[in-house]
Amino acid sequence: MNKSYFYLDMKTHELEVPYSKKKRRVRVLLPKNYETETDTTYPVVYFHDGQNVLYSKESFSGHSWKVIPAIKRNPDLAKMIVVAIDNDGFQRMNEYSAWKYKELNIPGVQFGGQGTEYAEFVMEVVKPFIDSTYRTKADKLHTAMIGSSLGGNITQFMGLAYQDQIGCLGVFSSANWLHQEAFDRYIERQKLDKEQRVYIYVGTEEADDTDKTLMAGNIKQAYIDSSLIYYEQLIRGGIPLDNLLLRIKSGAEHNELAWSEQMVECFQFFSAKW
């Protein structure tokens, strides 16, 4: 299937997820002149929550990241291939968390713990497929990953688990407070890649209705604290300040509208070393 929008060509693929045996939609947005510039290879930016990335009518919040108009409005951006990997709906909270989270207000209910398997799907199924099907720069430096909320959690985890393959991370409004202690133990055991570039974003008015069922207390502060802790962990791990960008946005809420407003800056940060 092809879908042209502005001057960008979009391809849709259905890839099988090994642990569920279900097909997962993966859409690929190709840069301008991809078909004619046949000798050119491109960096790749992978997005989690693919339904929320391209079109507002599909988005959970009714507003997408608006990647397509952003690229159109910013012709000075480095040309890149954008890969939007759909989430699995009800299984999203399991897939985007590498650790189980049990402290719900509902007795006997827990989620999380499938993040390692999901990460393997992305890195062992999706990435090899993209690199073999399209003209990519498949190396670490030119491989980026972006996620928001729980998608930010799994981006943080994968950025550590696959440091040798992912050179740029965009961590937006991470809900890492859900399993802070487990993540802290994990990052402490890692030797960090000092070349990795990490963009961290959090708003001061984060929290949605789901969050309020998961945690008592000041959720807005939890989001800010979790992002600051991550930033400090990266600095302590030896990542140079030039490779980190922390953006705290006053008044910003927990939704795609807020994230879309920072996306171009994130792309620019990644591409500074491309």
N, C-alpha and C positions, 0 to 999 in steps of 0.2 A: 504494500500500500504506500502510495506517495501522497503527500499533501503539501502544496505550495502555499506559502503565506508570506506576503511582502516578497522579498527576493530569497527567502530562506526555504530550503527543501527539507521536509520532515519525513523520515522513514519510521515505520512501525514494525516491531518484531515481537514475537511471542516466544519466550525462552522458558524451558522447563526448570522448575525449582526442584533440586534433587530430593530434599527432605519432605516435600509435600506432593511431588509428582504432578503439581498443577502448572499451567502455563502462566507466565507473568509478562504483562505488557511492558516493553522497554522501547521508548521513543528516542529517536536520534535526530537532532537538529543540526543540519550541515551549514557551514558558513557560506557567505556569498561567493559565487564563482567556483564552488567546490568541483563542479563537473568539468569546468574548462581549465582550471589550474591543476592539471593532472600530475605535475611533478612536485606539488606542495604537500607537506604533511602538517598535521595540526595538533595542538594540545587538546586534551579532553577534560571536560568538567562533568563529573557525575553528580546528579542530584537524587537524594532519597525523596519519598513522598511525591512521586512523579505526577500524580493527579493535580497537585497544587502548583505546578511549575509553569505550565504553558497557557491554559485557558481558564478564565474566571468561572465559566459555567460548570467546570468540573471540580473546582476547588472546594474543599471542605468549608472554608469561610466565606465563599462567594467572591473572593478576590485572589487572583493567582500572583505568582512572583513576576509575571509579565516579562519573561525572558525575551520573547520575540520583539515586542516594541522597544525594550531597553537596548537590544543590539541594534535595532534600526535607528534609534535616536542618537546612538553613540558610535558613529562610524570610525572613530579613532581607537576603539577597543581592539585589542589583539584578536585576530580571527581564531576561533576555537570551535570544536565540536561539543555540543551539549547533549548529554545522555540523561534522560529522565526515567528513573526506575520506579514503577508504581509500588505503592504499599499494598498490603494484603488485607486492608479493611480491618475486620475484627482481630486479626492476628498481628496488627501493627505493633501493639504494645509489647508483644512477645518478641517479635523480630528485631525491634530497635533497642532492646535491652540485653546486654551480655550477661546480666546477673538477675537472679530472681528478686522480686520486690514483694514483701509479704505484709507490709504494715497498713493495709487498707482498712477502712472503717467497716468493711463487710467481712464477717467471720468466714474463714475457710477459703477466701478468694486470694489468689496471688497471680502475678503475671511476670513475664520476663524470662530470660535465660536462653532464648533461642538466637541471641545476637551473634554468637560465634558461627552458627550454621548459616545465618543470613549473610554474614561477612564473607564466608567461603563461597556462597552463591555469587556474590558481586565480583569477587576477585578471581574465582576459578571458572565461572561460567560467563558472566556478563563481560568482564574486561577482555578475556581472550577472544570472545566473539566480536566485540567492537574492534579490537586491534587487527583481527584477521579479515574483517569485512570492510573496514574503512581505512583511509590513509591517515593514521594517527602517529603522533610522537608518543610511543608507548613507554618511554622511560619515566623514572620517578619524578623528575623535575617538572615534566609536562603533564602529569596526572594529578587532577584536583578532585576534591570531594566536598560537597556542601549539603548540610542538613539543618533542620530547625526543630526546636523542641526535642522530642525523643529522637528525631532524625539527627539532631546535634549530638545527642548521647552516643549514637552508634558511629557517628563521624569521629568523635573523640576516641572511641575504642578502636576503630579500624585504623586511625592515624597512628596508633601505637602498635597494633598487631601486624600492620603491613607497612611499617616505616620504610622498608626497602623498595616499596612500589608506589607509595602515595607521597608526593612532594608538597602538596598544598591542601590545607584544610580550611573550610569555611564553617565555623561553629556558631550558629544563630540561636539565641535564646535556649541554650541547652538546659534540659531538666535533669541535670546530673545529680541534683540533690536527692533524687529517688534512690540512688545507690551510691552515695558519696563515699562511704567508707570502703566499699569494694573497689571502686575506681581508684581511690587513694592508694590502696595496697597494690593495685596493679601497676600504676604509673611509677610507684617507688621502686619496683623491680626492673624497670626498663632503663636501658641506656638510650637516651634520646638522640635522634638524628638532628644535629645542629644545622643542617641545611633545610630542614622542613620549614615551610612558611605557614603561619597559623593566623587566621583572621577570626577574632572573637567579638561577637556582638550581643548586647543585652539591653533591654529597655527598663525603665524604672517603674513601669506599670504592668509588668508581666503577670500572668496567671489567667487561666480560663476556668470554665465550670468544672471540667474534669479534675483539674488540679485540686480544687477545693474538697473533692471527695477523697483525695489521696493523702492530704497532709493538713494537720491542724497548725495554726500559727501563721506567721507572716510569710506568705508564699512569695510576695514581691521581693522581699529581702533575700529569700532563699535563692531565687534566680540570680540576683546580683552577686551574692556571696559565692555561689557555685562557679560563676564565670571568673570571679577574681581569684578564687583558689586555683582554678585551672591555669590562669595566666601566671600566677606565682610558681606553680609546679613546673611550667615550661621554662621559666627563667632559671629556677634552681637547677633544672636539668641541663642547663648550658646553652639553651637556644638564644642566639643574639637578639637584642631588642629590635634590630633592623628586620628580623624575620617574624616579628610579632606585631599585630595591630589590634589593640583593644578599643572597642567603641561602645560607650555607655550612652544611651540616647534618652534624654529627659522626656518623660511623658509618653514614651512609646509603649504600646500594648503588645499582647502576644498574638500576632496574626500576620498573614501573608502581606498585608498592606505595609506594615512596618518593615518586614524583611526585604520587600522589593525595593524600598527606598535606599537600602544600603548595598544592594547587590552589585551595582556597577562599581562602587568603591572596592568591593571584595574582588571583583574581576581584575580591576586595575592593580590591586596589591599582588595578586597571583602573577600577573603578566609582567611585572617589573623585572623578573629574572628570566622570562621566556625569550 
